[in-house]
Amino acid sequence: MVSKAIARFARISVRKARVVVDLVRGRQAGEALQLLEFTQKSGAPVLKKVIESAVANARTVSPGVDLDSLFIETAFVDKAPNKHMRRWRPRAMGRATRIQKGTSHITIELGSRQ
């Protein structure tokens, strides 16, 4: 592992984010950024920002690191707690149910190939 970046409490559901993460797992960092630029999924801009942050972290740790040698070693999405967004929907007979707003933690780890 060369560098790591985590987006916590991202306002995207886990199911939508995992589709995009599966696209880029194992790819070169530059190739993944280019792929996400033209992907029409809602999670693409969020994931692109996390990968850019991981690349910036790698350059901070070792300034001489080559972007072409970096690849996405580990990428996963976990469910975040939904305690901040409380939304209610009126239901039959005076009841109310909660509306689930998806939040997730997105983790990207970059490795280096020599």
Secondary structure, 3 states (H helix, E strand, C coil): CCEEEEEEEECCCHHHHHHHHHHHCCCEHHHHHHHHHCCCCCCHHHHHHHHHHHHHHHHHHCCCCCHHHEEEEEEEEEECCCCCCCEEEECHHHCEEEECCCCEEEEEEEEECC
